[in-house]
Amino acid sequence: MHELIIGIIYVIAFSVLAVVIMVKTKFNNLLRIGLLIATLFAFYMLPTGHLVGLMPKLGSNGVMAETGDVGSGIVTTYSFPLALLALIVTLGLTFFVGRAICSYGCPVGVVQELLYEVPTGKNGGNKLTLPTKISYFIRLGVLGLIVVLVLTFGLGLIQIAALSPFVIPVAFIIGVCIMASIFVYRPFCRLFCPYGALAALVAKFSKVKPGKGDSCTECGLCDMKCPTGELNEKYGECYLCGRCVRTCNVDAVKFC
């Protein structure tokens, strides 16, 4: 249980650190990649680090008991309150730091972000654009379906994914999204992640977002470079990647 708490603290603290760095510095791409790799290392390589293995244990009652970690009663008693508390805290934090948790604290998001850096053509071209006005509503639909299943059958998210009718489709979707991340920006985050759907609703009103200053020449380079087209944050889909900041020739775009 303490490992879960440590993991949640890491996600929150590291996300805040990333935002402080991007606001206080020019946030070059090497620094951004370093932050992404740090989370990748913490969640996938450290023996006590990863929530990837811990979350299913908490999400499915009795799994921890079967592995001998704790009794099923403890799982039942603490898994839901902890998950609810984590949701409230992270969504509250999103209001102040935007999608930093999705960007630099989530291991699934980090993998997709790093894969998108893989060159796919001359000068890194051949990337596909997923219109946010479409992906946003698809993800809301996925969230709605999950809510219906939870209310109807009383199942947790991990338990829903573990149901036999869903195992193969869920595994297939995740696998395809990971591979597609080389060509499409964060497909799982933008199409299927239920937390992302909630975070986007809050991020629209975030205190941290990219903005254009008075020196802006309206050349449009920052808008073209943005992988979600969300420089104006209409849908709360800015993942704070900093591409708009780094591409501006007159330093008119900054995080504020």
C-alpha positions as CSV (number, residue, x, y, z in Angstrom):
1,M,0.0,0.0,0.0
2,H,2.8,2.4,0.9
3,E,4.3,1.9,-2.6
4,L,1.0,3.2,-4.2
5,I,1.2,6.3,-2.0
6,I,4.8,6.8,-3.0
7,G,3.9,6.4,-6.6
8,I,1.1,9.0,-6.4
9,I,3.4,11.4,-4.6
10,Y,5.9,11.0,-7.3
11,V,3.4,11.7,-10.1
12,I,2.2,14.9,-8.3
13,A,5.6,16.2,-7.3
14,F,7.3,15.4,-10.6
15,S,4.5,17.0,-12.6
16,V,4.8,20.2,-10.5
17,L,8.6,20.2,-11.0
18,A,8.2,19.9,-14.7
19,V,5.8,22.9,-14.8
20,V,8.2,25.0,-12.7
21,I,11.1,24.1,-15.1
22,M,9.1,24.9,-18.2
23,V,7.9,28.2,-16.8
24,K,11.2,29.3,-15.4
25,T,13.5,28.2,-18.3
26,K,13.4,28.2,-22.1
27,F,12.5,24.5,-21.8
28,N,14.7,23.1,-24.6
29,N,13.9,19.7,-26.1
30,L,16.8,17.9,-24.4
31,L,15.5,18.9,-21.0
32,R,12.0,17.8,-21.9
33,I,13.3,14.4,-23.1
34,G,15.2,14.1,-19.8
35,L,12.1,14.6,-17.8
36,L,10.2,12.0,-19.8
37,I,13.0,9.5,-19.4
38,A,13.0,10.1,-15.6
39,T,9.4,9.0,-15.3
40,L,10.0,6.1,-17.7
41,F,12.8,4.9,-15.4
42,A,10.8,5.4,-12.2
43,F,7.8,3.5,-13.4
44,Y,9.3,0.7,-15.5
45,M,12.8,0.1,-14.2
46,L,12.9,0.7,-10.5
47,P,11.9,-2.4,-8.6
48,T,9.6,-0.6,-6.1
49,G,8.6,2.2,-8.5
50,H,5.9,1.2,-10.8
51,L,2.3,1.9,-10.5
52,V,1.8,-0.1,-13.7
53,G,1.8,-3.2,-11.6
54,L,0.3,-1.7,-8.5
55,M,-2.9,-0.3,-10.0
56,P,-4.4,-3.6,-11.1
57,K,-3.7,-5.0,-7.7
58,L,-5.8,-2.3,-6.1
59,G,-8.4,-2.2,-8.8
60,S,-9.3,-5.8,-8.6
61,N,-10.4,-6.9,-5.1
62,G,-8.5,-10.0,-3.9
63,V,-5.6,-9.8,-6.4
64,M,-3.3,-8.6,-3.7
65,A,-4.6,-11.3,-1.4
66,E,-3.9,-14.0,-4.0
67,T,-0.3,-12.8,-4.3
68,G,0.1,-12.8,-0.6
69,D,0.6,-9.0,-0.3
70,V,-2.3,-8.2,2.0
71,G,-5.7,-9.5,3.0
72,S,-8.6,-8.9,0.6
73,G,-10.3,-6.9,3.3
74,I,-7.6,-4.3,3.2
75,V,-7.9,-4.0,-0.6
76,T,-11.6,-3.6,-0.3
77,T,-11.3,-1.0,2.4
78,Y,-8.6,1.2,1.1
79,S,-8.5,0.8,-2.7
80,F,-11.6,2.9,-3.5
81,P,-10.9,5.7,-1.0
82,L,-7.3,6.0,-2.2
83,A,-8.3,6.0,-5.9
84,L,-11.0,8.7,-5.2
85,L,-8.5,10.8,-3.2
86,A,-5.9,10.5,-5.9
87,L,-8.5,11.5,-8.5
88,I,-9.6,14.6,-6.6
89,V,-6.1,15.7,-5.9
90,T,-4.8,15.3,-9.4
91,L,-7.8,17.0,-11.0
92,G,-7.4,19.8,-8.5
93,L,-3.8,20.1,-9.5
94,T,-4.7,20.1,-13.2
95,F,-6.5,23.4,-12.6
96,F,-3.2,25.0,-11.5
97,V,-0.6,23.1,-13.7
98,G,-2.7,22.0,-16.7
99,R,-2.1,18.5,-18.2
100,A,1.3,18.2,-16.6
101,I,0.3,14.9,-14.9
102,C,-0.6,13.4,-18.2
103,S,2.5,14.8,-19.8
104,Y,5.3,14.1,-17.4
105,G,3.8,12.0,-14.5
106,C,1.9,9.3,-16.4
107,P,4.0,6.3,-17.6
108,V,1.6,5.5,-20.4
109,G,1.6,9.1,-21.6
110,V,5.4,9.3,-21.4
111,V,5.9,6.2,-23.6
112,Q,3.6,7.7,-26.3
113,E,5.4,11.1,-26.1
114,L,8.8,9.5,-26.5
115,L,7.6,7.3,-29.4
116,Y,6.3,10.3,-31.2
117,E,9.8,11.7,-31.3
118,V,10.9,8.8,-33.6
119,P,11.5,10.3,-37.1
120,T,9.0,9.0,-39.7
121,G,10.2,10.7,-42.8
122,K,12.4,13.4,-44.2
123,N,12.9,16.1,-41.4
124,G,10.7,14.1,-39.1
125,G,7.6,14.4,-41.4
126,N,4.9,11.9,-42.2
127,K,3.2,12.5,-38.9
128,L,-0.6,12.2,-38.9
129,T,-2.9,14.7,-37.4
130,L,-5.8,13.6,-35.2
131,P,-8.3,16.5,-35.1
132,T,-9.0,17.4,-31.5
133,K,-12.6,18.2,-32.1
134,I,-13.1,14.6,-33.1
135,S,-10.9,12.8,-30.5
136,Y,-12.3,14.9,-27.6
137,F,-15.8,13.6,-28.1
138,I,-14.8,10.0,-28.8
139,R,-13.0,10.0,-25.5
140,L,-16.0,11.4,-23.7
141,G,-18.1,8.6,-25.3
142,V,-15.6,6.1,-23.9
143,L,-15.9,7.7,-20.4
144,G,-19.7,7.6,-20.7
145,L,-19.5,3.8,-21.5
146,I,-17.3,3.1,-18.5
147,V,-19.6,5.1,-16.2
148,V,-22.6,3.1,-17.5
149,L,-20.8,-0.2,-16.9
150,V,-19.7,0.9,-13.4
151,L,-23.2,2.0,-12.4
152,T,-24.9,-1.0,-14.0
153,F,-22.6,-3.8,-12.8
154,G,-20.7,-2.2,-9.9
155,L,-17.3,-3.0,-11.5
156,G,-14.1,-1.1,-11.2
157,L,-12.2,0.0,-14.3
158,I,-9.6,-2.7,-14.0
159,Q,-12.3,-5.3,-13.4
160,I,-14.1,-4.2,-16.6
161,A,-10.9,-4.5,-18.6
162,A,-10.5,-8.0,-17.1
163,L,-13.9,-9.3,-18.2
164,S,-13.5,-11.9,-20.9
165,P,-15.5,-9.9,-23.6
166,F,-13.1,-7.0,-23.1
167,V,-9.7,-8.5,-22.5
168,I,-8.8,-9.0,-26.2
169,P,-10.3,-5.7,-27.4
170,V,-8.6,-3.7,-24.6
171,A,-5.2,-5.4,-25.1
172,F,-5.5,-4.8,-28.9
173,I,-6.4,-1.1,-28.5
174,I,-3.5,-0.5,-26.1
175,G,-1.1,-2.3,-28.4
176,V,-2.3,-0.5,-31.5
177,C,-2.1,2.9,-29.7
178,I,1.4,2.3,-28.5
179,M,2.6,1.4,-32.0
180,A,0.6,4.2,-33.6
181,S,2.2,6.7,-31.2
182,I,5.1,6.9,-33.7
183,F,2.8,8.5,-36.3
184,V,0.0,10.0,-34.2
185,Y,0.3,12.1,-31.2
186,R,-0.8,10.3,-28.0
187,P,-3.6,8.2,-29.5
188,F,-4.5,6.4,-26.3
189,C,-4.5,9.6,-24.2
190,R,-6.6,11.4,-26.7
191,L,-9.1,8.7,-27.7
192,F,-9.5,6.2,-24.8
193,C,-8.2,7.4,-21.5
194,P,-11.1,8.1,-19.1
195,Y,-8.9,10.2,-16.8
196,G,-7.8,12.3,-19.7
197,A,-11.5,13.0,-20.5
198,L,-12.0,14.4,-17.0
199,A,-8.6,16.2,-17.0
200,A,-9.5,18.0,-20.2
201,L,-12.6,19.4,-18.7
202,V,-10.6,21.0,-15.9
203,A,-7.5,21.9,-18.1
204,K,-9.6,24.3,-20.2
205,F,-9.5,26.6,-17.1
206,S,-5.9,25.9,-16.1
207,K,-3.6,28.6,-14.8
208,V,-0.7,27.2,-16.8
209,K,-0.9,27.3,-20.6
210,P,1.0,28.6,-23.6
211,G,0.2,32.1,-24.6
212,K,1.3,34.6,-27.3
213,G,3.0,37.9,-26.3
214,D,3.0,41.3,-27.9
215,S,6.0,40.4,-30.1
216,C,3.9,37.8,-32.0
217,T,4.1,38.3,-35.7
218,E,1.1,36.0,-36.4
219,C,3.3,33.8,-38.6
220,G,1.4,30.7,-37.6
221,L,4.5,28.5,-37.0
222,C,3.5,27.6,-33.4
223,D,0.0,26.6,-34.5
224,M,1.4,24.3,-37.2
225,K,3.8,22.7,-34.8
226,C,1.3,22.0,-32.1
227,P,0.4,18.3,-32.4
228,T,-3.1,18.8,-31.0
229,G,-3.9,22.2,-32.5
230,E,-4.6,23.3,-28.9
231,L,-2.6,26.5,-28.6
232,N,-5.9,28.2,-27.7
233,E,-6.9,25.4,-25.2
234,K,-10.4,25.2,-26.5
235,Y,-10.7,21.5,-25.5
236,G,-8.1,21.4,-22.7
237,E,-5.8,19.2,-24.8
238,C,-2.5,21.0,-24.4
239,Y,0.0,18.4,-23.1
240,L,2.7,21.1,-22.3
241,C,5.2,19.6,-24.8
242,G,6.6,23.0,-25.5
243,R,6.8,22.6,-29.3
244,C,5.1,25.9,-29.8
245,V,7.6,27.7,-27.5
246,R,10.6,26.2,-29.2
247,T,9.5,26.8,-32.7
248,C,8.8,30.6,-32.2
249,N,11.5,32.7,-33.8
250,V,10.7,35.8,-31.9
251,D,10.2,34.3,-28.4
252,A,6.6,35.4,-28.4
253,V,5.1,32.1,-27.1
254,K,5.7,31.3,-23.4
255,F,4.1,29.3,-20.7
256,C,2.2,31.5,-18.2
